[in-house]
């Protein structure tokens, strides 16, 4: 068992004065320099604890043991959304976003299949930056393209439901009932777009794809039958075309665990919001679980509440692989997060800090 902590852009801005403007996201050399300063700042603030300046729940720290130059470094659905017409919304004190629902009026998915990805902005811009950085940086720095976050080769996408909600809004849930044929074609296009973009950037950076994290953040709002009908085929398609899945679900997903068992090639479950470790063990056996605390424990709970939650998870887990993960955001009491480390240490579970770049 282990623990991995990270800090948000909002926290870094408030406590360290770091800026997350357009230059941070679209100038890889500036980002490389700022990433080094942010890691040093976090290491000084939390000495000896495995807390880092890394994208929440997406980075494998063993893949950041050498310097990396992140090109883009944007969440996957933002890149896809910008490629179909959204504007980037970038504020210096928080995570970036895109203008909402760039495909709000979409009724015909057909033309989307004809997008020439290498010649479509911002893909074209980011591809050019990958090539330029690989030619000019020394061999000691790994160039990491969009859809990747470290040197392990694990790609990342948002889930299909989550991406569709970003592109057409909450209308997607109504269309599942009113126009399922349209939804299935839209979902199939999203899967195909992600697979093509992953391979495009992997080839540009000389990366061998080893697996896929897919964040189905919106999936917990669906019932098991609807998830099985619409999301499950997409997840299996991704697993077949990309590789072993790390399946993420933000919200309480106890009602979806039986459907998750039908997803092919799942290597890791990344779960939160009260999803039961005992229930996962009952259905999946010794699969690796990356577990996140409920939001109320991070924001309104007490260290005592967090201590009780950690001990319950450990008791429910048995001897299988379990990693506690959290993302410290602005105005969340730090002591609630730090209690995870204290409790595990008291239980004889040690997670040393690594040198991360």
Secondary structure, 3 states (H helix, E strand, C coil): CEEEEEECHHHHHHHHCCCCCHHHHHCHHHHHHHHHHHHHHHHHHCCCCCEECCCCCCCCHHHHCCCEEECCCCCHHHHHHHHCCCCEECCCCCCCEECCCCCCCCCCCHHHHHCCHHHCCCHHHHHHHHHHHHHHCCCCCEEECCCECCCCCEEEEECHHHHHHHHHCCHHHHHHHHCHHHHHHHHHHHHHHHHHHHHHHHHHHCCCCCEEEEECCCHHHCCHHHHHHHHHHHHHHHHHHCCCEEEEECCCCHHHHHHHCCCCCEEEEEECCCCCHHHHHHHHCCCEEEEECCHHHHHCCCHHHHHHHHHHHHHHHCCCCEEEEEEECCCCCHHHHHHHHHHHHHCCCCCCCCCCC
